[in-house]
Amino acid sequence: MTVEIPHKWHVSMIGAKGHLIREISEECGGVHIRFPNENMQSDKVYLRGQKEEVEKARKRLLEAANDRVSGKYVRFNFK
């Protein structure tokens, strides 16, 4: 399955050291989430795994993208 997320948001969606993507993947049963290479300028993000878990990951990714677009995104650093 693919989900369309504007290319300009990919770096912030991946997060520092892939933190956000790993978090979503773990929450969604280990779904594989693959963003295109930076030089491709593609908006397509690929998801692979069990159907129900892929749909859950797709929704989480879209929520995170919408937060960035709407300005709701705030980065917190907890130690």
C-alpha positions in Angstrom: 0.0 0.0 0.0 1.1 3.6 -0.6 0.2 6.8 1.2 0.7 10.3 -0.3 2.6 12.6 2.1 4.1 15.8 0.7 7.9 15.3 0.1 8.7 18.4 2.1 7.4 16.8 5.3 9.4 13.5 4.9 12.4 14.5 6.9 10.3 15.6 9.9 8.1 12.6 9.6 11.0 10.2 9.8 12.2 12.0 12.9 15.6 12.0 14.5 17.3 8.7 13.8 14.0 7.3 12.5 12.4 7.6 15.9 8.8 8.4 14.7 8.8 5.8 12.0 10.1 3.1 14.3 7.5 4.1 16.9 4.7 3.8 14.4 6.0 0.5 13.0 6.3 -1.0 16.5 2.7 0.2 17.4 1.4 -1.3 14.2 2.8 -4.9 14.5 6.1 -4.3 12.7 4.7 -2.7 9.5 7.5 -1.8 7.1 7.5 1.9 6.3 9.7 3.1 3.4 10.1 6.7 2.4 11.6 7.4 -1.1 15.1 8.6 -1.5 15.4 12.4 -1.0 16.5 12.9 -4.6 13.4 11.3 -6.0 11.1 14.1 -4.9 8.2 11.6 -4.7 5.3 11.9 -2.3 4.6 8.2 -2.1 5.4 6.4 1.1 5.3 2.6 1.0 3.7 0.4 3.7 4.0 -3.4 3.9 2.6 -5.8 6.5 -0.7 -7.3 7.7 -3.7 -5.5 6.2 -5.2 -4.3 9.5 -1.8 -3.1 10.8 -0.9 -1.4 7.5 -4.2 0.6 7.7 -3.5 1.6 11.3 0.0 2.8 10.2 -1.4 4.7 7.3 -3.8 6.5 9.6 -1.0 7.3 12.1 1.2 8.7 9.3 -1.6 10.8 7.9 -2.3 12.2 11.3 1.3 13.1 11.8 1.5 14.7 8.4 -1.7 16.7 9.1 -0.3 17.9 12.4 2.7 19.3 10.5 0.6 20.9 7.8 -1.7 22.5 10.3 1.1 23.7 12.6 0.1 21.5 15.5 3.4 19.7 15.4 5.5 20.5 18.4 8.8 18.7 19.2 9.4 17.7 22.7 12.7 16.3 24.0 12.4 14.1 27.0 15.4 12.7 28.7 
